[in-house]
Amino acid sequence: MIDIKKIADEADMIINFYAFTVSGDMVRVLNLENTSEAAVLNMNGEMLETTMTDDELAQVLKYFSKNKKYLEENHA
């Protein structure tokens, strides 16, 4: 079973129930309201893997692009 609280606590950023966690040169994104929806992005915002719908992924990419600088600042 997924420990949502632990994921949220360890996330580098949470926006609208999406937890963004930097792992090396990748960003793992998990929908905290529906944990079957996840994505892995590179730091350029390119999708590497996903179980999200196209619409949901588009929203996640928008959140990522607007807030990427904060993730980079914390992992520089």
C-alpha positions in Angstrom: 0.0 0.0 0.0 1.2 3.5 -0.9 2.0 5.7 2.1 0.6 9.0 0.8 1.6 11.0 3.9 5.2 9.9 3.5 5.2 10.8 -0.2 3.7 14.2 0.5 6.2 14.8 3.3 9.2 13.9 1.1 7.9 15.8 -2.0 9.9 18.9 -3.1 6.7 20.6 -4.2 3.0 20.0 -4.0 0.6 21.8 -6.4 -3.1 21.0 -6.5 -2.6 17.5 -5.0 0.3 16.7 -7.4 3.5 15.8 -5.5 6.7 16.6 -7.4 9.8 14.8 -6.1 13.2 15.3 -7.6 15.2 12.1 -7.9 18.6 12.6 -9.6 17.9 14.2 -13.0 14.3 13.1 -13.0 11.1 14.4 -11.4 8.5 11.9 -10.2 4.9 13.2 -10.1 2.1 11.5 -8.2 -1.5 12.5 -8.0 -2.1 12.3 -4.3 -5.9 12.0 -4.8 -5.5 9.1 -7.3 -2.2 7.3 -6.8 -2.7 5.2 -10.0 -1.9 8.4 -11.9 1.8 9.2 -12.0 4.5 10.5 -14.3 8.2 10.7 -14.6 9.7 13.8 -16.2 13.2 14.9 -17.0 14.4 18.3 -15.8 13.6 19.7 -19.2 9.9 18.9 -18.7 9.9 16.0 -21.1 7.7 13.1 -20.2 9.6 9.8 -19.8 6.8 7.6 -18.4 3.2 8.2 -17.4 -0.1 6.6 -16.5 -1.9 9.9 -16.7 -4.4 11.0 -19.3 -3.3 13.5 -21.9 -5.3 16.3 -20.3 -3.9 15.5 -16.8 -0.4 15.3 -18.1 -0.8 18.7 -19.9 -1.9 20.2 -16.6 1.1 18.7 -14.7 3.5 19.9 -17.4 2.1 23.4 -17.0 2.6 23.3 -13.2 6.1 22.0 -13.7 7.1 24.7 -16.3 5.8 27.5 -14.1 7.6 26.2 -11.0 10.7 24.5 -12.3 13.0 27.2 -10.9 12.0 26.3 -7.3 12.8 22.6 -7.9 16.2 23.5 -9.4 17.0 25.9 -6.6 16.4 23.2 -4.0 18.6 20.7 -5.9 21.4 22.9 -7.3 
